[in-house]
Amino acid sequence: MKKASFCFLFTILPLLLSARQYGGNLFFQRADSLLNTILTLYQVPKYGLLMETYPRNPKQQITYTANSDANLTQQEVSFLWPYSAMVSGCVSMYKISKADKYKKLMDKQIKPGLDLYWDNTRKPACYQSYPTFAGKNDRYYDDNDWIALDCCDYYEATGKQEYLDKAIALHRYIYSGWSDELGGGIYWCEQKRTSKNTCSNAPATVLCLKLYKLTKDEKYLKQAEETYEWTKKNLRDPEDFVYWDNISLEGQIGYAKYTYNSGQMIQAGVLLYQITGKEAYLQDAQQTAKGAYEYFCRLQQTPKGEMRFYPDSPWFNVILFRGLKALYQTDHNPTYIKAMIDNADFAWRWTRDSNGLFSNDWSGNKSNQFKSLLENACMVELFAEISEL
């Protein structure tokens, strides 16, 4: 018993020293400060929503939708994906602090804004990619994954039944995107069913596991296991255990690798291990965490010296952090999560602009004139979640 306790202490000591060095309250204060900055600078009072960038980019082109042949010119407010990062940040702030001001912000401002994206003219109902006041727009299974996960977490924190009901409704929509082509899997975009992506299947697995924990309905656990195995079989690189982006209906792999895809499969593996007790799931998560660290976290030169950084895609990295945090809280290996904490601290100290906003590159080697809502709102979640450690 003494030997085991000593080993546990030795394993987590570097992270404990890091937390003591920075201070959990310091990270939460950063999250709160950034949240207020975003609400002030990005606000669009006409709709109670937020801008895509600050300052507004008059030549903004939206390149992350399925309309790849004709980029969408930015309209008055942000698309759903960046707005959902703000939802996630607010949920984390309340979940960790239980402070009434964050609950009030979520219930009175952020949630009413989110409702403007709700499309019940097409069934199953879900959130579409741009507010419905501008007409119909594409609907993405992964966009709805992220919001459904937030609904689960907010229900768990508040007990408000409407959020569990919403998560279940979104689950219904997400799994309407499951088909027998390729032996299963969920498409990426409802209007462009040409590929099945890790970004729609991995968070769907996490969603099923959260719903199982909240409802004890076995159908969610069965669905989670099925989705997990399909994603692992079709989209995991057998060499480094990092996940590829997608597979086309013709069976062609999209070999790009992004941090968030592996992050969600790490989180799914940890949750499956916690629920079933099967060591294989934990081993999967550990292999992917190690592979992701070695693949993504590269040495870079900075004015403050050489340091390892995750890629210049902050929101993707924050989703990876969800998996790494869940894994750390299970196996107590601080290596991967400490690198992310160090990145976040460095970015705060050395790379923000005069408004306190972040560019995409945490190392500070590159800077953006127009600061993305997506890449700043996600930092609210990251700092809040770090503070809990």
NORLINDA-V909158 format. One record per backbone hydrogen bond with DSSP energy under -1.0 kcal/mol. NH is the residue of the N-H (numbers start at 0). CO is the residue of the C=O. E is the energy in kcal/mol with one decimal. If there is no record, write none. Layout:
NH/CO/E + NH/CO/E
This chain:
4/0/-2.4 + 5/1/-2.5 + 6/2/-2.3 + 7/3/-2.3 + 8/4/-2.4 + 9/5/-2.6 + 10/6/-2.1 + 11/7/-2.0 + 12/8/-1.3 + 15/11/-2.4 + 16/12/-2.7 + 17/13/-2.0 + 18/14/-2.9 + 19/15/-2.4 + 20/16/-2.5 + 21/17/-2.4 + 22/18/-3.3 + 26/22/-1.5 + 27/23/-1.9 + 28/24/-2.6 + 29/25/-2.0 + 30/26/-2.2 + 31/27/-2.5 + 32/28/-2.5 + 33/29/-2.7 + 34/30/-2.4 + 35/31/-2.1 + 36/32/-2.0 + 37/33/-2.6 + 38/34/-2.3 + 39/35/-1.6 + 40/36/-2.8 + 41/37/-2.4 + 43/48/-2.5 + 46/43/-1.7 + 47/43/-1.8 + 48/43/-1.4 + 50/41/-2.2 + 53/370/-2.2 + 59/56/-1.8 + 61/71/-3.0 + 67/65/-2.3 + 69/66/-1.0 + 71/61/-1.3 + 73/59/-1.5 + 77/49/-2.8 + 79/128/-2.4 + 82/78/-1.6 + 83/79/-2.9 + 84/80/-1.1 + 86/82/-1.6 + 87/83/-2.5 + 88/84/-2.0 + 89/85/-2.3 + 90/86/-2.4 + 91/87/-2.4 + 92/88/-2.3 + 93/89/-2.3 + 94/90/-3.0 + 95/91/-2.2 + 96/92/-1.9 + 97/93/-2.9 + 101/98/-1.1 + 102/98/-1.2 + 103/99/-2.9 + 104/100/-1.9 + 105/101/-2.3 + 106/102/-2.9 + 107/103/-2.8 + 108/104/-1.8 + 109/104/-2.4 + 110/105/-3.0 + 112/108/-1.7 + 113/109/-2.3 + 114/110/-2.1 + 115/112/-1.2 + 116/113/-2.1 + 117/114/-1.4 + 118/125/-3.3 + 125/118/-1.7 + 127/116/-2.9 + 128/137/-2.9 + 131/115/-2.7 + 133/130/-1.7 + 134/131/-2.0 + 140/187/-2.1 + 143/139/-1.4 + 144/140/-1.5 + 145/141/-2.1 + 146/142/-1.3 + 147/143/-2.2 + 148/144/-2.3 + 149/145/-1.7 + 150/146/-2.4 + 151/147/-2.1 + 152/148/-2.1 + 153/149/-2.8 + 154/150/-2.4 + 155/151/-2.3 + 156/152/-1.6 + 157/153/-2.2 + 158/154/-3.3 + 162/159/-1.5 + 164/160/-2.7 + 165/161/-1.9 + 166/162/-2.2 + 167/163/-2.3 + 168/164/-2.2 + 169/165/-2.6 + 170/166/-2.2 + 171/167/-1.9 + 172/168/-1.8 + 173/169/-3.1 + 174/170/-2.4 + 175/172/-1.3 + 176/173/-1.5 + 178/184/-1.7 + 182/179/-2.3 + 183/180/-1.2 + 186/176/-1.9 + 187/194/-1.2 + 189/138/-2.5 + 193/191/-2.1 + 195/246/-2.5 + 197/244/-2.4 + 199/196/-1.1 + 200/196/-1.7 + 201/197/-2.9 + 204/200/-1.8 + 205/201/-1.9 + 206/202/-2.7 + 207/203/-2.4 + 208/204/-1.9 + 209/205/-2.4 + 210/206/-2.8 + 211/207/-2.2 + 212/208/-2.2 + 213/209/-1.9 + 214/210/-2.4 + 215/211/-3.0 + 219/216/-1.5 + 221/217/-2.4 + 222/218/-2.2 + 223/219/-2.3 + 224/220/-2.4 + 225/221/-2.1 + 226/222/-2.6 + 227/223/-2.7 + 228/224/-2.3 + 229/225/-2.1 + 230/226/-2.4 + 231/227/-2.7 + 232/228/-2.4 + 233/229/-2.1 + 234/230/-2.6 + 235/231/-1.1 + 236/241/-2.5 + 240/236/-2.4 + 243/234/-3.1 + 244/253/-1.5 + 244/255/-1.1 + 245/253/-1.2 + 246/195/-2.0 + 247/251/-2.7 + 248/193/-1.6 + 250/247/-2.3 + 253/245/-3.3 + 261/257/-1.1 + 262/258/-2.2 + 263/259/-2.2 + 264/260/-1.4 + 265/261/-2.2 + 266/262/-2.3 + 267/263/-2.4 + 268/264/-2.3 + 269/265/-2.3 + 270/266/-2.5 + 271/267/-2.6 + 272/268/-2.1 + 273/269/-2.6 + 274/270/-2.2 + 275/271/-2.9 + 276/272/-2.4 + 280/277/-1.1 + 282/278/-2.6 + 283/279/-2.2 + 284/280/-2.1 + 285/281/-2.4 + 286/282/-2.6 + 287/283/-2.4 + 288/284/-2.4 + 289/285/-2.3 + 290/286/-2.5 + 291/287/-2.9 + 292/288/-2.2 + 293/289/-2.2 + 294/290/-2.3 + 295/291/-3.0 + 296/292/-1.5 + 297/295/-1.1 + 297/308/-2.1 + 299/306/-2.6 + 304/301/-2.1 + 306/299/-2.3 + 308/297/-2.6 + 312/310/-2.2 + 316/312/-2.0 + 317/313/-2.4 + 318/314/-1.8 + 319/315/-1.8 + 320/316/-2.3 + 321/317/-1.4 + 322/318/-1.2 + 323/319/-2.5 + 324/320/-3.1 + 325/321/-1.9 + 326/322/-2.4 + 327/323/-2.8 + 328/324/-2.4 + 329/326/-1.4 + 330/326/-3.3 + 331/327/-2.0 + 337/333/-2.6 + 338/334/-1.3 + 339/335/-1.2 + 340/336/-2.2 + 341/337/-2.6 + 342/338/-2.1 + 343/339/-2.5 + 344/340/-2.4 + 345/341/-2.5 + 346/342/-2.7 + 347/343/-2.0 + 348/344/-2.4 + 349/345/-2.6 + 350/346/-1.8 + 352/356/-2.3 + 355/352/-1.8 + 363/360/-1.1 + 370/53/-2.8 + 372/51/-2.7 + 376/372/-3.4 + 377/373/-1.6 + 379/376/-1.1 + 380/376/-1.0 + 381/377/-2.1 + 382/378/-2.6 + 383/379/-2.1 + 384/380/-3.0 + 385/381/-2.4 + 386/382/-1.9 + 388/385/-1.6
